[in-house]
Amino acid sequence: MLLRRAFAALAMTAALAVPATTATAAEAHQNRTAPASTTGLRESPTPDCADNGGRVPCYEYQTWFWTFANCEDYAKNHPMDPAVYDRHVCAVFTDGATVGLWYHKYRAS
């Protein structure tokens, strides 16, 4: 019972931390079909390095955040290795519960 209450409180906190959005159907479609090279992507980019044996180019998952703003701030303040990665993508992660940070890997490390 205590675990159930703790989970409910955590879920409520997460729901309140995500800003509400009111996108039109056209905006939702545009976000869903946006190219993987843009930031603010609404779906995880492909191909995932873990799923294709690490063959480049691919997108390598780094970490997750509660919001797109936190993801973008982290990416801006923590530079990636330019010899291996050429850009980052913040995308919906865990079925929309969080935002994942992905780096586009263009050269094997």
N, C-alpha and C positions, 0 to 999 in steps of 0.2 A: 504494500500500500504506500509506504514512504517512497519507494522507488518510482511508482507511478506518479505521485505528486511532484517529485523532483523533475521527472521527464516532462510533465505538463508545464511546469514553471519554465523550464528551459525552452520548450517549444514556443511558449507565449513570448518570452524574451526575444527569441529569434524572429518571430513574426513582427514584433514591434520595431526591431532594428532595421528591417528592410523597408525602404521607402516605397510608398504606394505609387503605382504608375497607371496612367490611363492612356493606353495606346489604341489607335484606331486599327481596324483590320488591315488596312494597307501598311501601316507602320509595323505591325506585327509580322506581316508577310515579308516586308523588306528586311527586318531584323533577322528573320529566320533564314533568309537566303543570302545574307551579306557574305562577301568573300572573307576567308579566314585571315587575311592580312590586316583587317581593320580591328581597332580596339572597340570594346563594347559589344562584342559578338554575343549572340544569344544562344549558340550551340557550341559544344566542344569542337575545336578544329580537328581536321583530319589531313593526312594520316597521323595517328598517334605513334610515336617512336616505339613505345612498348609493344604495340600490336603488330608492327611491321619489321620486327627484328632489329630496330635501330638504324635502318637504312635511311640515309638523308636524301632529300629534304624531308623533314617530319616535324611534328610538334611534340615537345617534351614537357610533361606536366611538372610544375614546380611546387605549388602549395595552393591553399584556398583561403578565401576571405568571406566575410558576411555581405559586403557590398562591392559594387563596381568601383566606387570612389576609393575604397581602401586598397583594392587591387591595383588601380592605376597609380595611387600614391606610392605604394611599395615598389612597383616597377620603375617609377621615376627616380626614387631615392636609393635603389639598389641596382646599380648597373650590371648588365649581363656581360659575359665574355664575348666581345665582338669578333673574336677569331672563330667562335663556334656558332653563335646565335646572331641573327640580324634584326629581329623584332620580337615583340611580345603580344599576346592576346589575352584579354580578360573575357572569360566565357562562362555561361551558366554551367553549374556543376552540381552533382548529386541531385538530379531531377529538379533543379531550380531552387534548392534549399541554400546553396552557397554559390560563390563565384570562384572559378579556378583560374590560376595564372599559368599560362603556357608560353614557352619560348620556342620560336621557330629556329630549329637547328638546321643549318645549311652546310655544315662541315663536321665530319666526325671528329670527336675530341681525342 
